[in-house]
Amino acid sequence: MNRTYLTTEELSERIKYDPRTIREQFKDSVLLEGIHYIRPFGGRKLLFIWETIQRDMMSGSDDSLSIPMARGGVAHG
């Protein structure tokens, strides 16, 4: 499977959110490490996985009462 890795700035251009919002509000609450982003070589730089983010953005639009789970699943409630 090919993956497209994006920097915070590149992701912000695609989803139309400020890079600061992505880093401070989405990271580790909506976007989870190991699922939506990685830290290559254990460093500080973040690379976001576009295909996973795009999939989760589209699946979230169907059910407003869904809660994303840590391993990528969704709880309905």
N, C-alpha and C positions, 0 to 999 in steps of 0.2 A: 504494500500500500504506500503510495506516495503521499508525503505530508508537506504542507507549505508552512514554513516557520516564519513568523513575523515579529519584528521588534514592537515595542509598545507604541511607537510613533506610527508605524505602518498599520497596526491594528486600529489605532484611533482614526486613521484616514478611512478605513473600510467601514467601521461601525458608527462613525460620526460622534464619537465621544472624545473629550479632552484626555490626553495621555495621563494627566494627573488624576482624573476620575478613575481611569482604569487601574492605576497603581494603588490609589488610596481607598477606593470604595468597592471595586469589583474583585481585585486580587484577594484570594483566600476566603471570599464569601460566595461569589458567583462563579469566578474562574478559579479552579482548583489545581494546585501543583500536581504534576504527574498525569493529569487528565487534559487540562486546557493549556497548560504551559509547563516548560521545563527550564532548568538552570544548567546549561551545558557546562560540563567539566566541573561541576560544583561551585561555579562562580556566582557573581552577583547579577550578571546579565540575564534577562528573562527573554525567552523565545516562546511566543504563543503559537499554538497549533490551530491553524485556521479552519481546517475541516471539522474538528471537534467543536469549536466555538460556533461555527455556522450551523451544524446539526442541532446543537442545543438551543440556539436562538430560535430556530424554526419549530422545534418540538415544544418549546415553552409557550408558543402562541396559541396552541390548541386548548390548553387547560390552565386557567388563571389560578387555580387552587392547588397547583403541584409544587412540591418542595424538592429541590435537587439534593441528592444524596452524595456522599463523599466518593463513592466508587462509580458514579455516573448514572445511577438509577434515579427514579423519581418516586416520591411518596405522594399519594393523592389524599387530600384531606380537607 
